[in-house]
Amino acid sequence: LNKYYLIESYRLETEPSIIISLRDITITKNFEKIQKDFISNVSHELKTPLTNIKGYTIALEESIENKDDNVKNFFKIINSNINKIDNLIYDFLNYSKYEGFKILNLSYIKAEELINETLFGLTLLINNKNAKIQTNFMLFDENHYIYIDVEKIKLVMKNLIENALIYSSKKPEINIEILEDENSYIFKISDNGLGIPEEERDKIFEKFYRVDKSRPMNFSGSGLGLSIVKEIVHNYNGEIKLTSESGLGSTFYVIIPK
Ligand code: ADP
């Protein structure tokens, strides 16, 4: 049944009997397991780039001594592994920051400003990929003000747009829309990328899950981006929907209550 119980017994001095208590500690045990798994996954993910850095530092030293042509290349490899560690730590910190965090810090922001600030953080990737990004806002307020937890929604949008840019083997074309109805805001992000096979669609929101590592645009991500998105949206009492067609692209919908 995957249940854990703590059994304790007490002898009563005044009476010839024993009290046996059975305490359900499943929640604590499961939490301990999640924590242990998380730490072991984090260590495992950090170990690979660190091992690479170690190896290439030795190779670099030899190359410098022998004055051969590999120096520049080894520096590049070391640098990309350092970037990987940097990204992993950024994601780990964000994940622990938002895990179970239900307090909302609501304020008004213009939809355009939200998107521009999010895209600004992705400038390098957008330019590298030569991506085309279109936006569309259909909002009640004529000045496009929305009332949200800006920091959290920005991180959700950043992770979704970043994925839309990365998981594509052609020039990315991304549509970002913000819509609203009486009760909710809807953030819609569509790409023309690799698509996500049907059997993977639930799994990609799990911690550290990555679709087949042999996919063409294998990017050294942490596998935490979408779990951060899920954590934030669930704590917001919102929902995420996903439609996708292999080879044609994906659309993520984030729906949050007003
Ligand atoms: P990461 O990007 O660090 O691997 P994520 O949790 O953000 O981790 O995504 C999990 C996996 O889901 C990715 O490895 C990728 O295979 C797949 N994925 C996410 N977004 C998209 C997308 N827009 N198009 C195709 N595949 C995607």
py3Dmol code that shows the C-alpha trace and the ligand (Angstrom):
import py3Dmol

protein = """\
ATOM      1  CA  LEU A   1       0.000   0.000   0.000  1.00  0.00           C
ATOM      2  CA  ASN A   2       3.105   2.245   0.197  1.00  0.00           C
ATOM      3  CA  LYS A   3       2.078   3.351   3.660  1.00  0.00           C
ATOM      4  CA  TYR A   4       4.472   3.935   6.540  1.00  0.00           C
ATOM      5  CA  TYR A   5       3.476   3.522  10.177  1.00  0.00           C
ATOM      6  CA  LEU A   6       5.392   4.184  13.348  1.00  0.00           C
ATOM      7  CA  ILE A   7       4.480   1.666  16.040  1.00  0.00           C
ATOM      8  CA  GLU A   8       5.039   2.676  19.656  1.00  0.00           C
ATOM      9  CA  SER A   9       4.119   0.847  22.838  1.00  0.00           C
ATOM     10  CA  TYR A  10       3.759   2.143  26.373  1.00  0.00           C
ATOM     11  CA  ARG A  11       3.423   0.235  29.608  1.00  0.00           C
ATOM     12  CA  LEU A  12       1.165   1.836  32.159  1.00  0.00           C
ATOM     13  CA  GLU A  13       2.605   1.633  35.659  1.00  0.00           C
ATOM     14  CA  THR A  14      -0.748   1.730  37.372  1.00  0.00           C
ATOM     15  CA  GLU A  15      -2.455  -0.914  35.297  1.00  0.00           C
ATOM     16  CA  PRO A  16      -1.426  -4.314  33.969  1.00  0.00           C
ATOM     17  CA  SER A  17      -1.806  -3.283  30.342  1.00  0.00           C
ATOM     18  CA  ILE A  18       0.099  -1.936  27.353  1.00  0.00           C
ATOM     19  CA  ILE A  19      -0.969   0.819  24.964  1.00  0.00           C
ATOM     20  CA  ILE A  20       0.093   0.333  21.377  1.00  0.00           C
ATOM     21  CA  SER A  21      -0.139   3.324  19.050  1.00  0.00           C
ATOM     22  CA  LEU A  22       0.073   3.277  15.287  1.00  0.00           C
ATOM     23  CA  ARG A  23       1.050   6.604  13.727  1.00  0.00           C
ATOM     24  CA  ASP A  24       0.666   7.194   9.974  1.00  0.00           C
ATOM     25  CA  ILE A  25       3.960   8.828   8.916  1.00  0.00           C
ATOM     26  CA  THR A  26       3.509   8.335   5.155  1.00  0.00           C
ATOM     27  CA  ILE A  27       3.591  12.069   4.377  1.00  0.00           C
ATOM     28  CA  THR A  28       6.871  12.615   6.259  1.00  0.00           C
ATOM     29  CA  LYS A  29       8.428   9.502   4.693  1.00  0.00           C
ATOM     30  CA  ASN A  30       7.381  10.500   1.175  1.00  0.00           C
ATOM     31  CA  PHE A  31       8.724  13.994   1.723  1.00  0.00           C
ATOM     32  CA  GLU A  32      12.054  12.536   2.899  1.00  0.00           C
ATOM     33  CA  LYS A  33      12.168  10.388  -0.238  1.00  0.00           C
ATOM     34  CA  ILE A  34      11.467  13.374  -2.525  1.00  0.00           C
ATOM     35  CA  GLN A  35      14.229  15.336  -0.791  1.00  0.00           C
ATOM     36  CA  LYS A  36      16.712  12.452  -1.064  1.00  0.00           C
ATOM     37  CA  ASP A  37      15.894  11.872  -4.746  1.00  0.00           C
ATOM     38  CA  PHE A  38      16.234  15.589  -5.435  1.00  0.00           C
ATOM     39  CA  ILE A  39      19.671  15.797  -3.795  1.00  0.00           C
ATOM     40  CA  SER A  40      20.873  12.682  -5.574  1.00  0.00           C
ATOM     41  CA  ASN A  41      19.597  13.987  -8.950  1.00  0.00           C
ATOM     42  CA  VAL A  42      21.215  17.374  -8.385  1.00  0.00           C
ATOM     43  CA  SER A  43      24.561  15.780  -7.513  1.00  0.00           C
ATOM     44  CA  HIS A  44      24.341  13.477 -10.513  1.00  0.00           C
ATOM     45  CA  GLU A  45      23.538  16.355 -12.907  1.00  0.00           C
ATOM     46  CA  LEU A  46      26.431  18.444 -11.562  1.00  0.00           C
ATOM     47  CA  LYS A  47      28.925  15.606 -11.719  1.00  0.00           C
ATOM     48  CA  THR A  48      29.036  15.278 -15.518  1.00  0.00           C
ATOM     49  CA  PRO A  49      30.032  18.889 -16.335  1.00  0.00           C
ATOM     50  CA  LEU A  50      32.466  18.916 -13.401  1.00  0.00           C
ATOM     51  CA  THR A  51      34.154  15.744 -14.644  1.00  0.00           C
ATOM     52  CA  ASN A  52      34.422  17.340 -18.102  1.00  0.00           C
ATOM     53  CA  ILE A  53      35.978  20.499 -16.649  1.00  0.00           C
ATOM     54  CA  LYS A  54      38.478  18.418 -14.689  1.00  0.00           C
ATOM     55  CA  GLY A  55      39.486  16.394 -17.748  1.00  0.00           C
ATOM     56  CA  TYR A  56      39.763  19.332 -20.108  1.00  0.00           C
ATOM     57  CA  THR A  57      41.757  21.417 -17.597  1.00  0.00           C
ATOM     58  CA  ILE A  58      44.429  18.720 -17.582  1.00  0.00           C
ATOM     59  CA  ALA A  59      44.319  18.529 -21.396  1.00  0.00           C
ATOM     60  CA  LEU A  60      44.527  22.316 -21.556  1.00  0.00           C
ATOM     61  CA  GLU A  61      47.620  22.376 -19.359  1.00  0.00           C
ATOM     62  CA  GLU A  62      49.335  19.866 -21.655  1.00  0.00           C
ATOM     63  CA  SER A  63      48.273  21.813 -24.748  1.00  0.00           C
ATOM     64  CA  ILE A  64      49.715  25.034 -23.353  1.00  0.00           C
ATOM     65  CA  GLU A  65      52.986  23.248 -22.526  1.00  0.00           C
ATOM     66  CA  ASN A  66      53.175  21.728 -26.026  1.00  0.00           C
ATOM     67  CA  LYS A  67      51.995  24.978 -27.622  1.00  0.00           C
ATOM     68  CA  ASP A  68      49.507  23.040 -29.806  1.00  0.00           C
ATOM     69  CA  ASP A  69      46.368  24.351 -31.524  1.00  0.00           C
ATOM     70  CA  ASN A  70      43.793  22.837 -29.177  1.00  0.00           C
ATOM     71  CA  VAL A  71      44.013  25.552 -26.525  1.00  0.00           C
ATOM     72  CA  LYS A  72      41.155  27.683 -27.854  1.00  0.00           C
ATOM     73  CA  ASN A  73      38.920  24.651 -28.341  1.00  0.00           C
ATOM     74  CA  PHE A  74      39.539  23.340 -24.793  1.00  0.00           C
ATOM     75  CA  PHE A  75      38.763  26.768 -23.330  1.00  0.00           C
ATOM     76  CA  LYS A  76      35.474  26.721 -25.261  1.00  0.00           C
ATOM     77  CA  ILE A  77      34.522  23.275 -23.913  1.00  0.00           C
ATOM     78  CA  ILE A  78      35.403  24.268 -20.349  1.00  0.00           C
ATOM     79  CA  ASN A  79      33.394  27.456 -20.707  1.00  0.00           C
ATOM     80  CA  SER A  80      30.318  25.644 -22.007  1.00  0.00           C
ATOM     81  CA  ASN A  81      30.478  23.205 -19.066  1.00  0.00           C
ATOM     82  CA  ILE A  82      30.744  26.112 -16.624  1.00  0.00           C
ATOM     83  CA  ASN A  83      27.644  27.612 -18.285  1.00  0.00           C
ATOM     84  CA  LYS A  84      25.852  24.311 -17.844  1.00  0.00           C
ATOM     85  CA  ILE A  85      26.613  24.286 -14.096  1.00  0.00           C
ATOM     86  CA  ASP A  86      25.531  27.913 -13.882  1.00  0.00           C
ATOM     87  CA  ASN A  87      22.174  27.110 -15.554  1.00  0.00           C
ATOM     88  CA  LEU A  88      21.643  24.045 -13.378  1.00  0.00           C
ATOM     89  CA  ILE A  89      22.214  25.993 -10.165  1.00  0.00           C
ATOM     90  CA  TYR A  90      19.911  28.778 -11.369  1.00  0.00           C
ATOM     91  CA  ASP A  91      17.135  26.209 -11.994  1.00  0.00           C
ATOM     92  CA  PHE A  92      17.726  24.324  -8.714  1.00  0.00           C
ATOM     93  CA  LEU A  93      17.476  27.566  -6.745  1.00  0.00           C
ATOM     94  CA  ASN A  94      14.311  28.592  -8.572  1.00  0.00           C
ATOM     95  CA  TYR A  95      12.759  25.180  -8.038  1.00  0.00           C
ATOM     96  CA  SER A  96      13.365  25.222  -4.272  1.00  0.00           C
ATOM     97  CA  LYS A  97      12.241  28.844  -4.107  1.00  0.00           C
ATOM     98  CA  TYR A  98       8.838  28.101  -5.634  1.00  0.00           C
ATOM     99  CA  GLU A  99       8.187  24.585  -4.314  1.00  0.00           C
ATOM    100  CA  GLY A 100       4.996  24.778  -2.288  1.00  0.00           C
ATOM    101  CA  PHE A 101       5.164  28.577  -2.261  1.00  0.00           C
ATOM    102  CA  LYS A 102       1.587  29.790  -2.331  1.00  0.00           C
ATOM    103  CA  ILE A 103       1.861  33.471  -1.405  1.00  0.00           C
ATOM    104  CA  LEU A 104       1.097  35.759  -4.335  1.00  0.00           C
ATOM    105  CA  ASN A 105       2.583  39.198  -4.740  1.00  0.00           C
ATOM    106  CA  LEU A 106       0.070  40.847  -7.094  1.00  0.00           C
ATOM    107  CA  SER A 107       0.601  44.078  -8.988  1.00  0.00           C
ATOM    108  CA  TYR A 108      -0.403  45.780 -12.245  1.00  0.00           C
ATOM    109  CA  ILE A 109       1.857  45.534 -15.259  1.00  0.00           C
ATOM    110  CA  LYS A 110       1.344  46.313 -18.934  1.00  0.00           C
ATOM    111  CA  ALA A 111       1.280  43.119 -21.017  1.00  0.00           C
ATOM    112  CA  GLU A 112       3.829  44.622 -23.446  1.00  0.00           C
ATOM    113  CA  GLU A 113       6.185  45.415 -20.587  1.00  0.00           C
ATOM    114  CA  LEU A 114       5.907  41.884 -19.175  1.00  0.00           C
ATOM    115  CA  ILE A 115       6.821  40.365 -22.535  1.00  0.00           C
ATOM    116  CA  ASN A 116       9.580  42.878 -23.361  1.00  0.00           C
ATOM    117  CA  GLU A 117      11.262  42.334 -20.000  1.00  0.00           C
ATOM    118  CA  THR A 118      11.019  38.560 -20.422  1.00  0.00           C
ATOM    119  CA  LEU A 119      12.408  38.661 -23.964  1.00  0.00           C
ATOM    120  CA  PHE A 120      15.225  40.960 -22.857  1.00  0.00           C
ATOM    121  CA  GLY A 121      16.616  38.135 -20.683  1.00  0.00           C
ATOM    122  CA  LEU A 122      16.608  35.871 -23.756  1.00  0.00           C
ATOM    123  CA  THR A 123      18.208  38.328 -26.208  1.00  0.00           C
ATOM    124  CA  LEU A 124      21.317  36.248 -26.821  1.00  0.00           C
ATOM    125  CA  LEU A 125      19.362  33.087 -27.608  1.00  0.00           C
ATOM    126  CA  ILE A 126      16.848  34.966 -29.802  1.00  0.00           C
ATOM    127  CA  ASN A 127      19.682  36.505 -31.836  1.00  0.00           C
ATOM    128  CA  ASN A 128      21.642  33.249 -32.066  1.00  0.00           C
ATOM    129  CA  LYS A 129      18.595  31.436 -33.377  1.00  0.00           C
ATOM    130  CA  ASN A 130      17.522  34.329 -35.578  1.00  0.00           C
ATOM    131  CA  ALA A 131      14.042  33.779 -34.158  1.00  0.00           C
ATOM    132  CA  LYS A 132      10.884  35.538 -35.296  1.00  0.00           C
ATOM    133  CA  ILE A 133       8.627  36.473 -32.403  1.00  0.00           C
ATOM    134  CA  GLN A 134       5.096  37.823 -32.703  1.00  0.00           C
ATOM    135  CA  THR A 135       2.875  39.036 -29.908  1.00  0.00           C
ATOM    136  CA  ASN A 136      -0.846  39.560 -29.641  1.00  0.00           C
ATOM    137  CA  PHE A 137      -2.855  40.892 -26.711  1.00  0.00           C
ATOM    138  CA  MET A 138      -6.628  40.658 -26.341  1.00  0.00           C
ATOM    139  CA  LEU A 139      -7.356  42.291 -23.036  1.00  0.00           C
ATOM    140  CA  PHE A 140     -10.298  44.152 -21.482  1.00  0.00           C
ATOM    141  CA  ASP A 141      -8.199  47.122 -20.391  1.00  0.00           C
ATOM    142  CA  GLU A 142      -7.402  49.437 -23.321  1.00  0.00           C
ATOM    143  CA  ASN A 143      -3.922  50.094 -21.926  1.00  0.00           C
ATOM    144  CA  HIS A 144      -3.338  46.355 -21.561  1.00  0.00           C
ATOM    145  CA  TYR A 145      -2.790  46.380 -17.808  1.00  0.00           C
ATOM    146  CA  ILE A 146      -3.031  42.974 -16.142  1.00  0.00           C
ATOM    147  CA  TYR A 147      -3.011  42.198 -12.412  1.00  0.00           C
ATOM    148  CA  ILE A 148      -0.642  39.296 -11.713  1.00  0.00           C
ATOM    149  CA  ASP A 149       2.315  38.069  -9.670  1.00  0.00           C
ATOM    150  CA  VAL A 150       4.834  39.610 -12.057  1.00  0.00           C
ATOM    151  CA  GLU A 151       7.967  37.784 -10.874  1.00  0.00           C
ATOM    152  CA  LYS A 152       6.314  34.360 -11.044  1.00  0.00           C
ATOM    153  CA  ILE A 153       4.587  34.821 -14.405  1.00  0.00           C
ATOM    154  CA  LYS A 154       7.796  36.252 -15.884  1.00  0.00           C
ATOM    155  CA  LEU A 155       9.646  33.094 -14.881  1.00  0.00           C
ATOM    156  CA  VAL A 156       6.862  30.911 -16.333  1.00  0.00           C
ATOM    157  CA  MET A 157       6.979  32.843 -19.619  1.00  0.00           C
ATOM    158  CA  LYS A 158      10.796  32.811 -19.692  1.00  0.00           C
ATOM    159  CA  ASN A 159      10.928  29.019 -19.326  1.00  0.00           C
ATOM    160  CA  LEU A 160       8.248  28.407 -21.968  1.00  0.00           C
ATOM    161  CA  ILE A 161       9.710  30.862 -24.502  1.00  0.00           C
ATOM    162  CA  GLU A 162      13.226  29.533 -23.873  1.00  0.00           C
ATOM    163  CA  ASN A 163      12.019  25.987 -24.660  1.00  0.00           C
ATOM    164  CA  ALA A 164      10.196  27.228 -27.761  1.00  0.00           C
ATOM    165  CA  LEU A 165      13.501  28.732 -28.938  1.00  0.00           C
ATOM    166  CA  ILE A 166      15.643  25.715 -28.097  1.00  0.00           C
ATOM    167  CA  TYR A 167      13.594  22.729 -29.228  1.00  0.00           C
ATOM    168  CA  SER A 168      13.490  23.602 -32.873  1.00  0.00           C
ATOM    169  CA  SER A 169      15.726  22.507 -35.716  1.00  0.00           C
ATOM    170  CA  LYS A 170      14.700  25.353 -37.998  1.00  0.00           C
ATOM    171  CA  LYS A 171      14.379  29.133 -37.624  1.00  0.00           C
ATOM    172  CA  PRO A 172      12.023  29.449 -34.636  1.00  0.00           C
ATOM    173  CA  GLU A 173       8.739  31.238 -35.195  1.00  0.00           C
ATOM    174  CA  ILE A 174       7.053  31.927 -31.902  1.00  0.00           C
ATOM    175  CA  ASN A 175       3.669  33.427 -31.142  1.00  0.00           C
ATOM    176  CA  ILE A 176       3.042  34.871 -27.717  1.00  0.00           C
ATOM    177  CA  GLU A 177      -0.509  35.809 -26.795  1.00  0.00           C
ATOM    178  CA  ILE A 178      -2.108  37.123 -23.626  1.00  0.00           C
ATOM    179  CA  LEU A 179      -5.887  36.853 -23.488  1.00  0.00           C
ATOM    180  CA  GLU A 180      -8.469  37.109 -20.766  1.00  0.00           C
ATOM    181  CA  ASP A 181     -12.016  36.122 -19.914  1.00  0.00           C
ATOM    182  CA  GLU A 182     -14.194  37.010 -16.912  1.00  0.00           C
ATOM    183  CA  ASN A 183     -12.264  34.779 -14.517  1.00  0.00           C
ATOM    184  CA  SER A 184      -8.809  34.164 -15.895  1.00  0.00           C
ATOM    185  CA  TYR A 185      -5.781  35.317 -17.821  1.00  0.00           C
ATOM    186  CA  ILE A 186      -4.538  33.010 -20.552  1.00  0.00           C
ATOM    187  CA  PHE A 187      -0.889  33.032 -21.645  1.00  0.00           C
ATOM    188  CA  LYS A 188      -0.410  31.183 -24.909  1.00  0.00           C
ATOM    189  CA  ILE A 189       2.970  30.318 -26.418  1.00  0.00           C
ATOM    190  CA  SER A 190       3.158  28.497 -29.768  1.00  0.00           C
ATOM    191  CA  ASP A 191       6.249  27.355 -31.620  1.00  0.00           C
ATOM    192  CA  ASN A 192       7.055  25.665 -34.920  1.00  0.00           C
ATOM    193  CA  GLY A 193       9.602  23.332 -33.273  1.00  0.00           C
ATOM    194  CA  LEU A 194      10.124  19.607 -32.812  1.00  0.00           C
ATOM    195  CA  GLY A 195       6.790  18.929 -31.139  1.00  0.00           C
ATOM    196  CA  ILE A 196       6.294  16.608 -28.164  1.00  0.00           C
ATOM    197  CA  PRO A 197       5.173  12.976 -28.701  1.00  0.00           C
ATOM    198  CA  GLU A 198       1.821  12.184 -27.063  1.00  0.00           C
ATOM    199  CA  GLU A 199       3.274   9.635 -24.600  1.00  0.00           C
ATOM    200  CA  GLU A 200       5.747  12.260 -23.309  1.00  0.00           C
ATOM    201  CA  ARG A 201       3.294  15.091 -22.673  1.00  0.00           C
ATOM    202  CA  ASP A 202       2.636  14.357 -19.000  1.00  0.00           C
ATOM    203  CA  LYS A 203       6.179  13.285 -18.237  1.00  0.00           C
ATOM    204  CA  ILE A 204       7.891  16.494 -19.400  1.00  0.00           C
ATOM    205  CA  PHE A 205       6.468  18.290 -16.342  1.00  0.00           C
ATOM    206  CA  GLU A 206       8.234  15.863 -13.995  1.00  0.00           C
ATOM    207  CA  LYS A 207      11.459  16.933 -12.317  1.00  0.00           C
ATOM    208  CA  PHE A 208      14.594  16.172 -14.376  1.00  0.00           C
ATOM    209  CA  TYR A 209      12.627  14.542 -17.196  1.00  0.00           C
ATOM    210  CA  ARG A 210      13.941  15.231 -20.699  1.00  0.00           C
ATOM    211  CA  VAL A 211      12.561  13.811 -23.933  1.00  0.00           C
ATOM    212  CA  ASP A 212      14.956  11.394 -25.659  1.00  0.00           C
ATOM    213  CA  LYS A 213      18.426  12.842 -25.211  1.00  0.00           C
ATOM    214  CA  SER A 214      19.333  11.966 -28.783  1.00  0.00           C
ATOM    215  CA  ARG A 215      16.938  14.567 -30.176  1.00  0.00           C
ATOM    216  CA  PRO A 216      18.624  16.855 -32.720  1.00  0.00           C
ATOM    217  CA  MET A 217      18.722  20.071 -30.718  1.00  0.00           C
ATOM    218  CA  ASN A 218      19.933  18.421 -27.556  1.00  0.00           C
ATOM    219  CA  PHE A 219      20.470  21.331 -25.265  1.00  0.00           C
ATOM    220  CA  SER A 220      22.153  20.812 -21.929  1.00  0.00           C
ATOM    221  CA  GLY A 221      19.197  21.905 -19.818  1.00  0.00           C
ATOM    222  CA  SER A 222      18.427  20.766 -16.286  1.00  0.00           C
ATOM    223  CA  GLY A 223      15.072  19.106 -17.004  1.00  0.00           C
ATOM    224  CA  LEU A 224      13.647  21.398 -14.311  1.00  0.00           C
ATOM    225  CA  GLY A 225      12.223  24.238 -16.431  1.00  0.00           C
ATOM    226  CA  LEU A 226       8.743  22.801 -16.849  1.00  0.00           C
ATOM    227  CA  SER A 227       8.568  21.501 -13.257  1.00  0.00           C
ATOM    228  CA  ILE A 228       9.182  25.085 -12.121  1.00  0.00           C
ATOM    229  CA  VAL A 229       6.380  26.208 -14.465  1.00  0.00           C
ATOM    230  CA  LYS A 230       4.053  23.509 -13.082  1.00  0.00           C
ATOM    231  CA  GLU A 231       4.916  24.324  -9.458  1.00  0.00           C
ATOM    232  CA  ILE A 232       4.238  28.049  -9.916  1.00  0.00           C
ATOM    233  CA  VAL A 233       1.005  27.545 -11.897  1.00  0.00           C
ATOM    234  CA  HIS A 234      -0.384  24.977  -9.429  1.00  0.00           C
ATOM    235  CA  ASN A 235       0.398  27.198  -6.463  1.00  0.00           C
ATOM    236  CA  TYR A 236      -1.491  29.888  -8.349  1.00  0.00           C
ATOM    237  CA  ASN A 237      -4.462  27.478  -8.619  1.00  0.00           C
ATOM    238  CA  GLY A 238      -4.073  27.671 -12.357  1.00  0.00           C
ATOM    239  CA  GLU A 239      -3.644  25.041 -15.041  1.00  0.00           C
ATOM    240  CA  ILE A 240      -1.368  24.233 -17.974  1.00  0.00           C
ATOM    241  CA  LYS A 241      -2.579  22.779 -21.249  1.00  0.00           C
ATOM    242  CA  LEU A 242      -0.517  21.547 -24.130  1.00  0.00           C
ATOM    243  CA  THR A 243      -1.258  20.690 -27.732  1.00  0.00           C
ATOM    244  CA  SER A 244       1.462  19.475 -30.039  1.00  0.00           C
ATOM    245  CA  GLU A 245       2.156  17.798 -33.332  1.00  0.00           C
ATOM    246  CA  SER A 246       5.416  15.968 -33.910  1.00  0.00           C
ATOM    247  CA  GLY A 247       7.632  17.894 -36.289  1.00  0.00           C
ATOM    248  CA  LEU A 248       5.199  20.820 -36.526  1.00  0.00           C
ATOM    249  CA  GLY A 249       5.321  22.471 -33.148  1.00  0.00           C
ATOM    250  CA  SER A 250       3.703  22.876 -29.748  1.00  0.00           C
ATOM    251  CA  THR A 251       1.376  25.286 -27.990  1.00  0.00           C
ATOM    252  CA  PHE A 252       1.437  25.742 -24.219  1.00  0.00           C
ATOM    253  CA  TYR A 253      -1.484  27.457 -22.459  1.00  0.00           C
ATOM    254  CA  VAL A 254      -1.087  28.763 -18.935  1.00  0.00           C
ATOM    255  CA  ILE A 255      -4.433  29.693 -17.402  1.00  0.00           C
ATOM    256  CA  ILE A 256      -4.401  31.542 -14.098  1.00  0.00           C
ATOM    257  CA  PRO A 257      -7.370  32.793 -12.106  1.00  0.00           C
ATOM    258  CA  LYS A 258      -7.767  36.525 -11.687  1.00  0.00           C
TER     259      LYS A 258
END
"""
ligand_1 = """\
27
ADP
P 15.014 21.222 -20.088
O 14.597 22.164 -21.183
O 16.002 21.798 -19.145
O 15.400 19.870 -20.613
P 12.217 21.307 -19.305
O 11.564 20.818 -18.046
O 12.059 22.746 -19.638
O 13.747 20.913 -19.169
O 11.657 20.455 -20.515
C 11.610 19.033 -20.428
C 11.691 18.424 -21.828
O 10.487 18.694 -22.558
C 12.823 18.999 -22.673
O 14.040 18.310 -22.445
C 12.305 18.817 -24.092
O 12.650 17.530 -24.568
C 10.782 18.864 -23.939
N 10.216 20.183 -24.374
C 9.903 21.225 -23.578
N 9.378 22.251 -24.274
C 9.363 21.860 -25.574
C 8.948 22.479 -26.801
N 8.426 23.726 -26.842
N 9.069 21.740 -27.952
C 9.573 20.491 -27.944
N 10.003 19.851 -26.814
C 9.901 20.521 -25.635
"""
view = py3Dmol.view(width=600, height=400)
view.addModel(protein, "pdb")
view.setStyle({"model": 0}, {"cartoon": {"style": "trace"}})
view.addModel(ligand_1, "xyz")
view.setStyle({"model": 1}, {"stick": {}})
view.zoomTo()
view.show()
